[in-house]
Amino acid sequence: MNMAHKQGMFEEKLEAYLRGPKKRRSEILDAVGGVSGLTRKGAIKRFRSMQIGTFLSMMHAKATRWRSARV
C-alpha cells in the first residue's frame, strides 16, 4: 500500500470519524488500522492532525477574505 492510497483512505473516513459516536470511531480505527498497518494510536494521531490542518486552512481562508474586504 502506497502513501497516496493511505492518505485517500484517511480523507475518505475523516468526516465519519470526527462526527461519529464513540462506537463508530472505534470501528473506523479498527478498519483503518487493519488495512494501513497503523496502530490505533497512530490512526488517532493521523485523524487529529488532519482535523487541525482542515481547521487551519479554513481559518486562513476566512482571514484572507477579511483582509481583502478591508482594503
Residue pairs with C-beta under 8 A, 6 or more apart in sequence:
1 35
1 36
1 37
6 36
9 32
9 35
9 36
10 32
10 36
10 43
10 46
10 47
10 50
11 50
13 28
13 31
13 32
13 47
14 47
14 50
14 51
14 54
16 24
16 28
17 25
17 28
17 29
17 47
18 47
18 51
20 28
29 40
29 43
29 44
30 40
32 38
32 43
33 39
33 40
33 42
33 43
36 43
38 46
